[in-house]
Amino acid sequence: MTGRLGPHKVEQLSPKPHQAVFHAGGKRLFVPNKGTDRVSVFDFDATAGSLMECPSLAAQLREGTGPRNGVAHPTMPILFVVGELDSTVYALRISREGRLDPFQVVSCLPDNFIGFSRASAVVLSPDGARLHVSNRGHDSICTFDVVDGGRLASPSWTGSDGRTPRFACYNPEGTGLLVANEESDTIVSIPSGGSGPAVPVARSESNLHRFSTWGPRESSRSPLG
């Protein structure tokens, strides 16, 4: 993969393609590369089973961003990419040719937070109206409104009720965000608006990644102690 390595002396010693996001009906891939501060673009030929990198279509982000994950908007030609190392979110326009053009970058941490934190998951609500980012360290979910043109606005934060929220996704009904707290071995549910309290829904047993679950009625028993 093309691109110059970023300045981080530990996290950017080599290219680190972290995720592949399909687009254009599965004919194109957007790949956030944590090691090069770059979002690469590939054409994918399913019939031939081949990938071809398109360097002229890639987006170069700021040094030390560490792009980790991305998600494409369901109705607008916009790709959102989270920067792990500097806790930011980029909004990038996708041209007809597949070129990525960044047009906004915002922090996913409160401006009064000074501690160590790294961003991880990035999730769009099913209707594309909200974007959620998990903060490992600040231990929160940052929720943005997606406004006209795909810009991000009005950030708010909800605690993840656990340490190191690494992964997040919507439940099958699209009514709540499920968040996996890596170091607490728990999964919590947060309302889709991002403003309600986190409700525990599962926990692992003895760090063996076997999960016990309970419904809303049982959650009032405080099974996490």
MARKOL-410046 format. One record per residue (C-alpha): residue in three letters; chain; residue number from 0; z, y, x. Coordinates in nm, 3 decimals. Last residue first. Example, Ala and Ser with C-alpha at 12.3 -4.5 7.8 and 13.67 -1.06 7.14 Angstrom:
<nufis>
type: ser&mol: A&seq: 1&Z: 0.714&Y: -0.106&X: 1.367
type: ala&mol: A&seq: 0&Z: 0.780&Y: -0.450&X: 1.230
</nufis>
This chain:
<nufis>
type: gly&mol: A&seq: 224&Z: 4.130&Y: -0.570&X: -2.249
type: leu&mol: A&seq: 223&Z: 3.759&Y: -0.647&X: -2.265
type: pro&mol: A&seq: 222&Z: 3.800&Y: -0.815&X: -2.603
type: ser&mol: A&seq: 221&Z: 3.907&Y: -0.481&X: -2.760
type: arg&mol: A&seq: 220&Z: 3.974&Y: -0.634&X: -3.106
type: ser&mol: A&seq: 219&Z: 3.755&Y: -0.369&X: -3.266
type: ser&mol: A&seq: 218&Z: 3.454&Y: -0.542&X: -3.114
type: glu&mol: A&seq: 217&Z: 3.501&Y: -0.831&X: -3.355
type: arg&mol: A&seq: 216&Z: 3.368&Y: -0.635&X: -3.650
type: pro&mol: A&seq: 215&Z: 3.072&Y: -0.499&X: -3.452
type: gly&mol: A&seq: 214&Z: 2.961&Y: -0.845&X: -3.340
type: trp&mol: A&seq: 213&Z: 3.074&Y: -1.044&X: -3.041
type: thr&mol: A&seq: 212&Z: 2.900&Y: -1.192&X: -2.739
type: ser&mol: A&seq: 211&Z: 2.998&Y: -1.409&X: -2.443
type: phe&mol: A&seq: 210&Z: 2.764&Y: -1.397&X: -2.148
type: arg&mol: A&seq: 209&Z: 2.715&Y: -1.646&X: -1.869
type: his&mol: A&seq: 208&Z: 2.637&Y: -1.433&X: -1.561
type: leu&mol: A&seq: 207&Z: 2.878&Y: -1.630&X: -1.342
type: asn&mol: A&seq: 206&Z: 3.098&Y: -1.327&X: -1.273
type: ser&mol: A&seq: 205&Z: 3.401&Y: -1.510&X: -1.418
type: glu&mol: A&seq: 204&Z: 3.257&Y: -1.507&X: -1.771
type: ser&mol: A&seq: 203&Z: 3.008&Y: -1.236&X: -1.854
type: arg&mol: A&seq: 202&Z: 3.065&Y: -0.975&X: -2.124
type: ala&mol: A&seq: 201&Z: 2.891&Y: -0.887&X: -2.445
type: val&mol: A&seq: 200&Z: 2.877&Y: -0.628&X: -2.727
type: pro&mol: A&seq: 199&Z: 3.098&Y: -0.343&X: -2.603
type: val&mol: A&seq: 198&Z: 3.045&Y: -0.018&X: -2.801
type: ala&mol: A&seq: 197&Z: 2.945&Y: 0.294&X: -2.606
type: pro&mol: A&seq: 196&Z: 3.043&Y: 0.611&X: -2.791
type: gly&mol: A&seq: 195&Z: 2.780&Y: 0.818&X: -2.973
type: ser&mol: A&seq: 194&Z: 2.547&Y: 1.088&X: -2.844
type: gly&mol: A&seq: 193&Z: 2.250&Y: 0.892&X: -2.708
type: gly&mol: A&seq: 192&Z: 2.047&Y: 0.938&X: -3.025
type: ser&mol: A&seq: 191&Z: 1.968&Y: 0.566&X: -3.022
type: pro&mol: A&seq: 190&Z: 2.335&Y: 0.479&X: -3.056
type: ile&mol: A&seq: 189&Z: 2.486&Y: 0.314&X: -2.745
type: ser&mol: A&seq: 188&Z: 2.544&Y: -0.062&X: -2.717
type: val&mol: A&seq: 187&Z: 2.738&Y: -0.214&X: -2.429
type: ile&mol: A&seq: 186&Z: 2.677&Y: -0.507&X: -2.198
type: thr&mol: A&seq: 185&Z: 2.950&Y: -0.608&X: -1.956
type: asp&mol: A&seq: 184&Z: 2.986&Y: -0.758&X: -1.609
type: ser&mol: A&seq: 183&Z: 3.185&Y: -0.454&X: -1.488
type: glu&mol: A&seq: 182&Z: 2.991&Y: -0.421&X: -1.163
type: glu&mol: A&seq: 181&Z: 2.647&Y: -0.450&X: -1.325
type: asn&mol: A&seq: 180&Z: 2.703&Y: -0.256&X: -1.645
type: ala&mol: A&seq: 179&Z: 2.411&Y: -0.366&X: -1.865
type: val&mol: A&seq: 178&Z: 2.313&Y: -0.109&X: -2.129
type: leu&mol: A&seq: 177&Z: 2.171&Y: -0.187&X: -2.474
type: leu&mol: A&seq: 176&Z: 2.032&Y: 0.119&X: -2.651
type: gly&mol: A&seq: 175&Z: 2.057&Y: 0.123&X: -3.029
type: thr&mol: A&seq: 174&Z: 1.852&Y: 0.134&X: -3.347
type: gly&mol: A&seq: 173&Z: 1.521&Y: -0.008&X: -3.227
type: glu&mol: A&seq: 172&Z: 1.571&Y: -0.323&X: -3.434
type: pro&mol: A&seq: 171&Z: 1.503&Y: -0.548&X: -3.135
type: asn&mol: A&seq: 170&Z: 1.770&Y: -0.368&X: -2.927
type: tyr&mol: A&seq: 169&Z: 1.648&Y: -0.098&X: -2.691
type: cys&mol: A&seq: 168&Z: 1.661&Y: -0.150&X: -2.317
type: ala&mol: A&seq: 167&Z: 1.889&Y: -0.070&X: -2.025
type: phe&mol: A&seq: 166&Z: 1.953&Y: -0.193&X: -1.671
type: arg&mol: A&seq: 165&Z: 2.181&Y: -0.087&X: -1.385
type: pro&mol: A&seq: 164&Z: 2.483&Y: 0.076&X: -1.546
type: thr&mol: A&seq: 163&Z: 2.712&Y: 0.077&X: -1.239
type: arg&mol: A&seq: 162&Z: 3.069&Y: 0.058&X: -1.370
type: gly&mol: A&seq: 161&Z: 3.168&Y: 0.038&X: -1.736
type: asp&mol: A&seq: 160&Z: 3.208&Y: 0.233&X: -2.059
type: ser&mol: A&seq: 159&Z: 2.853&Y: 0.369&X: -2.013
type: gly&mol: A&seq: 158&Z: 2.965&Y: 0.730&X: -2.065
type: thr&mol: A&seq: 157&Z: 2.731&Y: 0.945&X: -2.272
type: trp&mol: A&seq: 156&Z: 2.542&Y: 1.241&X: -2.130
type: ser&mol: A&seq: 155&Z: 2.318&Y: 1.509&X: -2.279
type: pro&mol: A&seq: 154&Z: 1.993&Y: 1.664&X: -2.159
type: ser&mol: A&seq: 153&Z: 1.827&Y: 1.927&X: -2.382
type: ala&mol: A&seq: 152&Z: 1.466&Y: 1.911&X: -2.263
type: leu&mol: A&seq: 151&Z: 1.197&Y: 1.687&X: -2.113
type: arg&mol: A&seq: 150&Z: 0.834&Y: 1.793&X: -2.135
type: gly&mol: A&seq: 149&Z: 0.582&Y: 1.559&X: -2.294
type: gly&mol: A&seq: 148&Z: 0.342&Y: 1.822&X: -2.421
type: asp&mol: A&seq: 147&Z: 0.572&Y: 1.924&X: -2.704
type: val&mol: A&seq: 146&Z: 0.925&Y: 1.785&X: -2.668
type: val&mol: A&seq: 145&Z: 1.081&Y: 1.466&X: -2.538
type: asp&mol: A&seq: 144&Z: 1.455&Y: 1.513&X: -2.593
type: phe&mol: A&seq: 143&Z: 1.657&Y: 1.391&X: -2.298
type: thr&mol: A&seq: 142&Z: 1.940&Y: 1.136&X: -2.283
type: cys&mol: A&seq: 141&Z: 2.149&Y: 1.072&X: -1.973
type: ile&mol: A&seq: 140&Z: 2.338&Y: 0.743&X: -1.981
type: ser&mol: A&seq: 139&Z: 2.654&Y: 0.737&X: -1.775
type: asp&mol: A&seq: 138&Z: 2.832&Y: 0.578&X: -1.485
type: his&mol: A&seq: 137&Z: 2.831&Y: 0.890&X: -1.262
type: gly&mol: A&seq: 136&Z: 2.802&Y: 0.629&X: -0.992
type: arg&mol: A&seq: 135&Z: 2.503&Y: 0.441&X: -1.132
type: asn&mol: A&seq: 134&Z: 2.327&Y: 0.684&X: -1.367
type: ser&mol: A&seq: 133&Z: 2.113&Y: 0.531&X: -1.644
type: val&mol: A&seq: 132&Z: 1.819&Y: 0.728&X: -1.782
type: his&mol: A&seq: 131&Z: 1.723&Y: 0.765&X: -2.150
type: leu&mol: A&seq: 130&Z: 1.415&Y: 0.938&X: -2.291
type: arg&mol: A&seq: 129&Z: 1.398&Y: 1.050&X: -2.653
type: ala&mol: A&seq: 128&Z: 1.123&Y: 1.118&X: -2.909
type: gly&mol: A&seq: 127&Z: 0.889&Y: 0.836&X: -2.803
type: asp&mol: A&seq: 126&Z: 0.919&Y: 0.663&X: -3.142
type: pro&mol: A&seq: 125&Z: 1.050&Y: 0.341&X: -2.986
type: ser&mol: A&seq: 124&Z: 1.301&Y: 0.535&X: -2.772
type: leu&mol: A&seq: 123&Z: 1.189&Y: 0.561&X: -2.412
type: val&mol: A&seq: 122&Z: 1.379&Y: 0.389&X: -2.130
type: val&mol: A&seq: 121&Z: 1.445&Y: 0.467&X: -1.763
type: ala&mol: A&seq: 120&Z: 1.683&Y: 0.244&X: -1.570
type: ser&mol: A&seq: 119&Z: 1.822&Y: 0.328&X: -1.225
type: ala&mol: A&seq: 118&Z: 1.953&Y: 0.662&X: -1.107
type: arg&mol: A&seq: 117&Z: 2.187&Y: 0.685&X: -0.811
type: ser&mol: A&seq: 116&Z: 2.527&Y: 0.848&X: -0.790
type: phe&mol: A&seq: 115&Z: 2.768&Y: 0.980&X: -0.529
type: gly&mol: A&seq: 114&Z: 2.991&Y: 1.269&X: -0.639
type: ile&mol: A&seq: 113&Z: 2.919&Y: 1.639&X: -0.698
type: phe&mol: A&seq: 112&Z: 2.889&Y: 1.652&X: -1.078
type: asn&mol: A&seq: 111&Z: 2.893&Y: 2.012&X: -1.203
type: asp&mol: A&seq: 110&Z: 2.518&Y: 2.032&X: -1.260
type: pro&mol: A&seq: 109&Z: 2.528&Y: 1.727&X: -1.486
type: leu&mol: A&seq: 108&Z: 2.311&Y: 1.441&X: -1.356
type: cys&mol: A&seq: 107&Z: 1.961&Y: 1.339&X: -1.473
type: ser&mol: A&seq: 106&Z: 1.798&Y: 1.617&X: -1.272
type: val&mol: A&seq: 105&Z: 1.458&Y: 1.745&X: -1.381
type: val&mol: A&seq: 104&Z: 1.102&Y: 1.727&X: -1.247
type: gln&mol: A&seq: 103&Z: 0.800&Y: 1.857&X: -1.437
type: phe&mol: A&seq: 102&Z: 0.419&Y: 1.866&X: -1.402
type: pro&mol: A&seq: 101&Z: 0.337&Y: 1.562&X: -1.191
type: asp&mol: A&seq: 100&Z: -0.036&Y: 1.471&X: -1.199
type: leu&mol: A&seq: 99&Z: -0.126&Y: 1.100&X: -1.205
type: arg&mol: A&seq: 98&Z: -0.495&Y: 1.016&X: -1.196
type: gly&mol: A&seq: 97&Z: -0.609&Y: 0.747&X: -1.441
type: glu&mol: A&seq: 96&Z: -0.966&Y: 0.871&X: -1.483
type: arg&mol: A&seq: 95&Z: -0.883&Y: 1.009&X: -1.826
type: ser&mol: A&seq: 94&Z: -0.590&Y: 1.191&X: -1.669
type: ile&mol: A&seq: 93&Z: -0.232&Y: 1.068&X: -1.688
type: arg&mol: A&seq: 92&Z: 0.018&Y: 1.352&X: -1.689
type: leu&mol: A&seq: 91&Z: 0.339&Y: 1.302&X: -1.494
type: ala&mol: A&seq: 90&Z: 0.698&Y: 1.373&X: -1.601
type: tyr&mol: A&seq: 89&Z: 0.944&Y: 1.319&X: -1.319
type: val&mol: A&seq: 88&Z: 1.310&Y: 1.224&X: -1.359
type: thr&mol: A&seq: 87&Z: 1.572&Y: 1.295&X: -1.096
type: ser&mol: A&seq: 86&Z: 1.874&Y: 1.122&X: -0.945
type: asp&mol: A&seq: 85&Z: 1.789&Y: 1.200&X: -0.579
type: leu&mol: A&seq: 84&Z: 1.773&Y: 0.842&X: -0.447
type: glu&mol: A&seq: 83&Z: 1.668&Y: 0.662&X: -0.764
type: gly&mol: A&seq: 82&Z: 1.388&Y: 0.894&X: -0.874
type: val&mol: A&seq: 81&Z: 1.296&Y: 0.801&X: -1.232
type: val&mol: A&seq: 80&Z: 0.932&Y: 0.805&X: -1.341
type: phe&mol: A&seq: 79&Z: 0.799&Y: 0.919&X: -1.680
type: leu&mol: A&seq: 78&Z: 0.429&Y: 0.863&X: -1.747
type: ile&mol: A&seq: 77&Z: 0.245&Y: 1.081&X: -1.998
type: pro&mol: A&seq: 76&Z: -0.086&Y: 1.033&X: -2.179
type: met&mol: A&seq: 75&Z: 0.085&Y: 1.085&X: -2.518
type: thr&mol: A&seq: 74&Z: 0.131&Y: 0.824&X: -2.792
type: pro&mol: A&seq: 73&Z: 0.354&Y: 0.545&X: -2.659
type: his&mol: A&seq: 72&Z: 0.484&Y: 0.735&X: -2.353
type: ala&mol: A&seq: 71&Z: 0.458&Y: 0.531&X: -2.034
type: val&mol: A&seq: 70&Z: 0.770&Y: 0.411&X: -1.854
type: gly&mol: A&seq: 69&Z: 0.862&Y: 0.417&X: -1.486
type: asn&mol: A&seq: 68&Z: 1.110&Y: 0.269&X: -1.243
type: arg&mol: A&seq: 67&Z: 1.227&Y: 0.331&X: -0.885
type: pro&mol: A&seq: 66&Z: 1.083&Y: 0.645&X: -0.726
type: gly&mol: A&seq: 65&Z: 1.284&Y: 0.711&X: -0.408
type: thr&mol: A&seq: 64&Z: 1.299&Y: 1.090&X: -0.429
type: gly&mol: A&seq: 63&Z: 1.368&Y: 1.147&X: -0.059
type: glu&mol: A&seq: 62&Z: 1.058&Y: 1.356&X: 0.002
type: arg&mol: A&seq: 61&Z: 0.917&Y: 1.506&X: -0.318
type: leu&mol: A&seq: 60&Z: 0.662&Y: 1.303&X: -0.515
type: gln&mol: A&seq: 59&Z: 0.309&Y: 1.201&X: -0.417
type: ala&mol: A&seq: 58&Z: 0.106&Y: 1.094&X: -0.719
type: ala&mol: A&seq: 57&Z: -0.171&Y: 0.835&X: -0.688
type: leu&mol: A&seq: 56&Z: -0.528&Y: 0.870&X: -0.823
type: ser&mol: A&seq: 55&Z: -0.696&Y: 0.926&X: -0.484
type: pro&mol: A&seq: 54&Z: -0.519&Y: 0.619&X: -0.345
type: cys&mol: A&seq: 53&Z: -0.685&Y: 0.377&X: -0.593
type: glu&mol: A&seq: 52&Z: -0.555&Y: 0.032&X: -0.500
type: met&mol: A&seq: 51&Z: -0.766&Y: -0.262&X: -0.612
type: leu&mol: A&seq: 50&Z: -0.603&Y: -0.563&X: -0.777
type: ser&mol: A&seq: 49&Z: -0.781&Y: -0.891&X: -0.847
type: gly&mol: A&seq: 48&Z: -0.751&Y: -1.183&X: -1.089
type: ala&mol: A&seq: 47&Z: -1.127&Y: -1.192&X: -1.133
type: thr&mol: A&seq: 46&Z: -1.105&Y: -1.196&X: -1.511
type: ala&mol: A&seq: 45&Z: -0.787&Y: -0.990&X: -1.521
type: asp&mol: A&seq: 44&Z: -0.937&Y: -0.709&X: -1.314
type: phe&mol: A&seq: 43&Z: -0.656&Y: -0.464&X: -1.239
type: asp&mol: A&seq: 42&Z: -0.713&Y: -0.113&X: -1.108
type: phe&mol: A&seq: 41&Z: -0.415&Y: 0.008&X: -0.906
type: val&mol: A&seq: 40&Z: -0.229&Y: 0.339&X: -0.897
type: ser&mol: A&seq: 39&Z: 0.055&Y: 0.426&X: -0.662
type: val&mol: A&seq: 38&Z: 0.357&Y: 0.640&X: -0.749
type: arg&mol: A&seq: 37&Z: 0.478&Y: 0.776&X: -0.417
type: asp&mol: A&seq: 36&Z: 0.809&Y: 0.856&X: -0.252
type: thr&mol: A&seq: 35&Z: 0.706&Y: 0.608&X: 0.021
type: gly&mol: A&seq: 34&Z: 0.992&Y: 0.355&X: 0.020
type: lys&mol: A&seq: 33&Z: 1.075&Y: 0.368&X: -0.350
type: asn&mol: A&seq: 32&Z: 0.718&Y: 0.293&X: -0.452
type: pro&mol: A&seq: 31&Z: 0.667&Y: 0.346&X: -0.826
type: val&mol: A&seq: 30&Z: 0.364&Y: 0.131&X: -0.925
type: phe&mol: A&seq: 29&Z: 0.126&Y: 0.235&X: -1.204
type: leu&mol: A&seq: 28&Z: -0.108&Y: -0.049&X: -1.299
type: arg&mol: A&seq: 27&Z: -0.445&Y: -0.031&X: -1.469
type: lys&mol: A&seq: 26&Z: -0.658&Y: -0.263&X: -1.683
type: gly&mol: A&seq: 25&Z: -0.377&Y: -0.379&X: -1.911
type: gly&mol: A&seq: 24&Z: -0.500&Y: -0.186&X: -2.212
type: ala&mol: A&seq: 23&Z: -0.514&Y: 0.139&X: -2.019
type: his&mol: A&seq: 22&Z: -0.163&Y: 0.097&X: -1.877
type: phe&mol: A&seq: 21&Z: 0.060&Y: -0.167&X: -1.721
type: val&mol: A&seq: 20&Z: 0.372&Y: -0.050&X: -1.538
type: ala&mol: A&seq: 19&Z: 0.452&Y: -0.229&X: -1.211
type: gln&mol: A&seq: 18&Z: 0.802&Y: -0.192&X: -1.066
type: his&mol: A&seq: 17&Z: 0.984&Y: -0.147&X: -0.735
type: pro&mol: A&seq: 16&Z: 0.713&Y: -0.120&X: -0.474
type: lys&mol: A&seq: 15&Z: 0.928&Y: -0.081&X: -0.163
type: pro&mol: A&seq: 14&Z: 0.729&Y: 0.036&X: 0.141
type: ser&mol: A&seq: 13&Z: 0.942&Y: 0.014&X: 0.455
type: leu&mol: A&seq: 12&Z: 1.245&Y: 0.183&X: 0.616
type: gln&mol: A&seq: 11&Z: 1.305&Y: 0.396&X: 0.309
type: glu&mol: A&seq: 10&Z: 1.652&Y: 0.295&X: 0.188
type: val&mol: A&seq: 9&Z: 1.842&Y: 0.314&X: 0.515
type: lys&mol: A&seq: 8&Z: 1.716&Y: 0.611&X: 0.718
type: his&mol: A&seq: 7&Z: 1.598&Y: 0.808&X: 0.413
type: pro&mol: A&seq: 6&Z: 1.303&Y: 1.025&X: 0.526
type: gly&mol: A&seq: 5&Z: 1.023&Y: 0.869&X: 0.318
type: leu&mol: A&seq: 4&Z: 0.756&Y: 0.636&X: 0.454
type: arg&mol: A&seq: 3&Z: 0.398&Y: 0.756&X: 0.447
type: gly&mol: A&seq: 2&Z: 0.167&Y: 0.622&X: 0.179
type: thr&mol: A&seq: 1&Z: -0.088&Y: 0.345&X: 0.128
type: met&mol: A&seq: 0&Z: 0.000&Y: 0.000&X: 0.000
</nufis>
